[in-house]
């Protein structure tokens, strides 16, 4: 069950922390198959919130009730750096980008060369 006060909250980039519940997420492969996309589910203190990271089409990543739509599904692609990936949204075909610690995550058109703020060390 999702909390309506979380709907459309910004997904903020932050350093992973065992003491900060806002950094608690888990990956759920859609239909058990990562090739179909992974849903990032917000789970503060390990409690599933029913809220997923989504790009609703405005290039700003927000929380939305998990429903398995392409707006909430992300596909990993290996980069030239071992262990790093880009994450492409299945609906918008744009990639996840960090905007610095404390900044809202956004999506952008994939460039020819991926800068560090578009490469992620968490895997699928």
N, C-alpha and C positions, 0 to 999 in steps of 0.2 A: 504494500500500500504506500502511495506516495504522499508527501506532505505538500499541500497546495502553496505553502509559503516558500517553497523552494523553486517553483516553476519560474523559468526564465532568469534565475540567478546566474550571474556571470561565472564561467569556469575560469579560475585564476591560476596562473602559473606560479608554482612555489616549490621549493626544495622539499623532497620527500622527508618526512619526519615521523618517528614513532610516537611523538607526543602531541602532534597536531592532527586532530580528527579530520580536518578539511583536506588532508592529503591522502585519505583512505579511499582507494578505488580498487575495483577488480575488473578483469576482462572476461567477458562472456562471449565465446565464439557463437555466432548466429547458427542455429541448427546443429551445433557441435562441430562446425566446419569453419576454421579461420579464413578460408578462401572466400567465404560468403560475407565476410566482414566480422569485426569484433565490436561488441558494445562495451563502452566504458561505463560501469555502474558505480555510482557514488555510494560508499559504504562506510560512513563515519563510525569509528570504533568497532568496525566489523559488522555493523547492523545494516542490512540491505535497505536502502531508502526507496527503491523503486524509481529512482531518477537516473537518467543517462545523459552523457555529454552528447549534444546535438548541434549541428549547424543548420538552423532553420532557413537558410538561404540568404542570409544577410552578412555572411562572413564573420559572424560573432558566435563563439561557442558558448552555449548556455545549457542549463539543466532542463530537461523535459521528462515527463513520465515515460518510462521505458515501454516501447511498443514494437520494437523490431523493425521500424521503418528504415529505409535507406538513409534518411537524415541522421540517424543515430548509429549507423554502421560504418566502420573504418577498416580499410585494408592496408596491411603493412607491405612495404617494399624495401628491400635491402638497399643500403647506400654503399658508397665506396669505403666507408669506415666499418670495420668488423664490429658486429653487435649493435649497429645503429640502423634505424629505419625511418622512413617517412610514413605518415598515416594519411591515406586519401579517403575523403568522405565519399560514400557510394552515390549519394544524391547529387552533390555539387561538383564532384571530381576535382575538388580543391584539396590542398594539403594543410595539415595542422601546423600552426606556427606559434611559437612562444613570443611574447612581447616584453620579455624581461620579468624578473621576479616581482610579483604583485600585479602584473598586467594581465588583462583578459586574453585568453587564447583566441586566435582568429584562424580563418582559413584563407589561403591565397592560391592563385593560379601557379601550378608548378613551374619553377624557373628551369633554365638549362643546367644550372649548377646549384646544388642545395647548400645554402649557408647553414651554420651551426644551429640557428634557432628554428630550423625546420627538420632537424634530425633528433631522433628520440632513442634512448638506450633501453626503454622497457620493450619487451618483445611480445610477440603474439603467441 
